[in-house]
Amino acid sequence: MKRLLATVAVWAAASALPVFADARGDAKAQVAFGIDVARRGLWREAIYRWEKAVELDPAYAAAFNDLAIARKAYEKAMDLAPNNAEIRQNFELFKEINDRTSASKKKP
């Protein structure tokens, strides 16, 4: 947990600095951070980062791929424990965020 907090602190400090990187570079950084926290089981944070990557670079396929993996992970969790309220709530939140982002990308 201390390592995660240190990682988040470094990330927050870095994001406060002026950013001169392109959108793809910023999106890649978000995806990498999302993968890191997903490996620790912090799916909400991972999904947030991947959604942020999609906002930064809507053409970045890797971010959408990671979101698809998250969806599959939630679907598997629901198959394994269909009555688990926490999993169901997290999956519903994921779908809401994902659907909202998808809808905003379709608007002209």
C-alpha positions, 0 to 999 in steps of 0.5 A, spaced: 500 500 500 505 504 501 508 503 494 501 504 491 501 511 495 508 513 493 506 511 485 500 516 486 504 521 489 509 521 484 504 521 478 500 527 481 506 531 482 508 529 475 501 531 472 502 538 476 508 540 471 507 543 465 506 537 460 509 538 453 507 531 450 503 529 445 496 526 446 498 519 444 504 520 449 499 522 455 494 517 453 500 511 453 502 514 460 495 513 463 494 506 460 501 504 463 498 507 470 492 503 469 495 497 468 500 498 474 494 499 478 489 493 475 495 488 477 494 490 484 487 489 484 485 496 484 480 496 478 476 502 479 483 506 478 485 502 472 478 504 469 479 511 471 486 511 467 483 508 461 477 512 460 482 518 461 486 515 456 480 515 451 479 522 452 486 524 451 486 520 445 480 517 442 484 513 437 488 510 441 486 502 441 490 500 447 486 504 451 479 501 448 483 494 449 484 495 456 477 497 457 474 491 454 479 486 458 476 490 464 469 488 462 471 481 461 474 481 468 467 483 471 463 479 467 467 473 469 467 475 476 459 476 475 459 469 473 463 466 478 459 470 484 452 472 481 449 474 488 455 478 490 453 485 491 460 489 491 462 485 484 455 487 481 455 494 484 462 495 481 460 492 474 454 497 474 459 503 475 464 500 470 458 500 465 455 506 467 462 510 466 463 506 459 457 507 456 457 515 458 464 515 455 462 511 449 456 516 448 460 522 448 465 519 443 459 519 438 456 526 439 458 530 433 
